[in-house]
Amino acid sequence: MIKYLIFLLAFSTNVFSQSGWKNLNSGITTNLFSVSVISQDIVLVCGSGGVILKSINSGVNWENKNSGTGFDLYNINFLNLTTGFVCGGVFNGNGLILKTTDAGENWQNVLQITNSNLYSVIMINELTGFSAGSSGNSGVCYKTTNGGNNWSLVCTINNNILTGISFLNSETGYASGKRILKTTNGGVNWSEQYNDTNYFFSNVFSENNFVYLCSYNGHIAKSIDYGLTWNIYSTGFEIPLRSLYFTNNQTGFVCGNDGYLFKTENAGLNWTRQLVHANQYLMGIDFVNSNVGFIAGFSGKILKTQNGGVNIQKINTQIPVSNILHQNFPNPFNPETNINFSINKTGKTTLNIYDINGKLIKQLYSGVLNSGNYSFQFKSENLSSGIYFYELSTPDDKQFKKMTLIK
C-alpha cells in the first residue's frame, strides 16, 4: 500500500493546500477591490459605489466610512498609521484620488479628472507619490510632490492601460498592463521591459531588486535584476490573477477570480493553491507582517489569516526523540478532525491526504518546519464519507495512518 501511495504522489496533479484563512463578516455585499492593513488592529477596504470600510479590531467589526463619492474605488494605500489615499473612477467617465490624514475617518478629494480612471495609487515618502490608470486605450500616470495635496499628469502611454504601479524609490518604478514598463526618472518616461501578447499583467509588486507581476491567465512574471531579464512561472490554473504580495524574499501570495488563492515558499518558482471558503473574485491582498494578512473580494468578501496562511499550529517547543504521526482525533469525524505529529529535526515536511484507492487528493502542508510538536485542523469540505489515509513525510521517513469520515 505504501509503495502505491508514493507512486501516485509523483504523478498526481491539481493538488490543493488547505490554508489558514477564515471568512470575516463585512456586513455588506458590495464588491470590494482593495485592502490596506496599517496595523494588526486597523484595516481598511474600498470598493464599488464609493464604499470604504474600516476595522479597528483586526476585522471583527467593520464601520462604513463616508468617502464623499459614488465612484468605484479600486485601490487603497496608506503611507503610515494616519495618512492614506484611495483612487478610482467611473467606467468611461471621470477619475479621482481621495486623501485621509486621520486613519480613514474622513476623506478629502485631492484630484478630479475627466475621461480617465485611476486603478493604483502609492506614496513613496511623505512628499512623493504616483497614481496610474487609463484614458481611453492609453495609460496615464499622475504624480504628487507635496504629500498628495496636488497631482499633475506626468505622462501618457499610448495603447497600454496601466492597471498597477509600484516604486522602489522616487525615481525607479514599474507598471503593469499589456506590457511591463519601467521608469528611472520619476514617471516622466517609461521603457518597455517585457512584451508578450499572450499576457495581460494586472498588478505589480516590487521590493529591493525583486519585481513580480501577475497576469490574467494564471502566470507570474518575475525579475531579480531590476527588470533586465524576466522569467514566467505558472500557477497551474488558467485563471485571471488580480493582486499579489510577498511577505519576504521567499514567501508570497497571489489571488484571483472565483476564489483562487496561491502561495509560494520558494520565491515564485512553484505555487500551491490554498483552499478558502470563497468562490468570489478575490481582488486585493495585503499583510502587516509575515503572519497577519487580509484579502478583499466581490460580494463583500473579506478573508483573514493570522499564521501566514498555514493551518499548522506548534503545540510546544520540546524536541521529540523521533518523528511521530499520531492518530487523528476525533475519529471517525465530521466535518473536522485534528492531526498531531512530531518532528525531531528541522527540514522539509509534507502532510498529505489520500483516498481509499491511494489517490492524492489534498496536500495539507508542504514547507520547512522546525523541530517540535504540531497540530493541524483538517476540514473535510467537498469530501464524501469513507476511509482516507494521511501521510507525514520528512527527509528521514514517511508515516501513514487511517481515518474515517462519516457524513
Summary of the structure (lengths in Angstrom):
residues: 407
radius of gyration: 22.6
end to end distance: 25.6
largest distance: 68.6
contacts: 1435
relative contact order: 0.13
helix: 5%
strand: 52%
